Amino acid sequence: LFNILVNVGAGSGTGGTVAPAIEIAPVTTLSSIILNSQDELSQGFDLTVKVNGRFDGLFSIVQAVPEPFISQEGKELPLDCIAVAARDVEKGMGISPTPMESRQQQTLYTSLPSGDAPQAFTLNYALKNPGGITAGKYKGRIQYYLEREGKTTLIKTLDAEVEVERIFEMKITPADNQTSLQFRNLK
């Protein structure tokens, strides 16, 4: 009769050390990125990026938008109305507020050449100047990748929703100095 004790877990295969990993999650309890033009607090959204372990060598975190953000009416959201920025980056280099790009990967963070990186930092998405965009609820996805040693690995995919509220603002002043305005046959 033999007793064998076995520890099972994720490891790199050498000495049981855990391989470095990247976690990306919303700061709030929400499971997707939500931006809304109506509420000032909802015009921004934060994600926490955690770097668990240490990489041996340079690595980058990139994002890609695999398909356009589309409204229920079939309209496409111009992604340059959303700015993305990395904050609280102590080691390496994070993206400064930059409009999102569609159809190509966009580097969000690059470590130091040695692989040193902060344990955590924040990615912020902010809705900028939605005034010229057709009102509606636009839905899409953002994918996050780890680029290292010429290889790209998917970290996470997050759903995203951008709601551009209707704005109706009209300022009417009389051309001459009359005190009343009349609207006839207004439809």
N, C-alpha and C positions, 0 to 999 in steps of 0.2 A: 504494500500500500504506500503510495507516494502522494504527498501534498505539494502542489505547485502553485506558487503565487504569481499571478500575471497582472501587470498594470497595462491597461489599454488606453491610448490617448493619441491626439494629434502630435506628431513630432517630425523632425527633419531626418530621422534615421540615424543620427549620430549622437549618442549619449543621452537620448530622450529629451533634448532641448526642443522647445516649441518653435516652429518656423514663424518668422515675422508675418504679421497680418495687418490689414487695414480694415477698419470698421467705419462706415458712414451711416449716420442716422439723424433724423430730425431732432432738434433740441426739444420740441414739444412732444406731446403724446400722439400727434398725427403720424400717419404712415406714408404720407405723400407731401410734396411741395405745393403749397396753396398761396396764391397771390390774388389780391383784390384791389381794384383801383378806388373803390368807394371809401374804404376805411384806411386811415393813415397808418395804423398799426399793422394792417394786413398787406401793406405795400412792400413789406420785407419778410424774408423767411430765412432762418438759420439752420444749418446742418453742422453737426459735430463730426470731425474726422479724427479718429484715434489711430495712432501708429503703435501697434503692440509688437514689441521686440525691436531688434536693430538689424537693418539690412547691411550687407557687405557690399558697398558700392552705391553709386548714383541710382536714384529711382525718381519717377514722376507719377503724379496722379492727373489723369486727363478725363475730360467729359466729352460725350458725344450725344447728339440728338439724332436718333436713327430715322425719324420721320417728322414732318412738320406738326406743330400744334394746330389742331383743327377745331373749329366751333361746330355746334350742332347744325348750323346753317351751311357748313362746308367752307367757311372762310378760313384762310391761313393767317396765323399770328406772325407778324414780323418779329423775330427773336431779338433784334437789336433794341427792343423796348425793355428788355430785362438785362440788368447789369449783374455780374457776378464778381465777388471779391473774396480773398482769403484774409482773415484777420487773426491776430494773436500768433503769428508765425515767428518763433524765436530762432529757429535754425532753418537754413534753406531759404527758398524764395517762393512767396505766394503771389497769385495774380492780384493786381490792383484793380479797382473798379473798372470793368471792361464789359462792353455789350456782348451778350451771348452770340455765338456763331452757329449757324445751321449747316448741316451737310459736311462738317469737318470736325476733327478732334481739336479740343482747346485745352491747353495745359493749365491746370489750376495750381499745382504745387510741384516744385523740384527740390529734392534734398541737397545737402552738401555732398561734394564728390565722395566723401568717406562713407556716405549712407546715413550720417547723423540727421535726425529730424526731431521736431517737437513731439512730445507724447500725444498732444491733442491741439487742434486749432479749429477755427470756425470758417465755414463757407457761408457767405451771405448772398442771397438773391434779392434784388430790389427792382420793383416795377418803376420805370422811368418814362415820363411823358406819354401816357396812353391816350392823350387827347385826340390824335388823328386816327385811332384804330377803331374799326367797327365794333360796336358793343356786342358782347356775347361771352360765353363760357368756352374757353379753349382748353383742350386736353392733349397731353402728349407724355413722353417719357424721356428721362435723362439717364444715360448709362455712364458709369464711372469705371475707369480702367487703371490698372497698375502697369506702368511701362518700366521694364528693367531688363538690362542686358539684351536689348533688341527684341524682347518678347512682350506681348501685351496680354494681360489677364483681366477678365471681367471681375470687378469687385462687387458691384451692386447696380441694380436698376430701380429707379424711383419713378412713380407716376407723378405728374405735375399738372396743375390746373391753374389757369389764369383767367380771372373774371374781370372783364372790362365793363363797368356799369354805364348805363345810358346817361348822357348829359344833355340837358335841354336848358339852354340859357339864351335869353333874348333881351337885348337892350334897345328900346325904341325911344327916339327923341324926335320931336317935330322939326321939320326943316325951317319953318318960320317960327315966330314967337307966339303961336296960338297956345291956349291953355288946355285944350282938349284934343284928344286923338280919336278918330273914328275908324273903325274897321268894318267895311261892308263886304258881304259875300265871302267871308273868311272860311276856308275849308281846311 
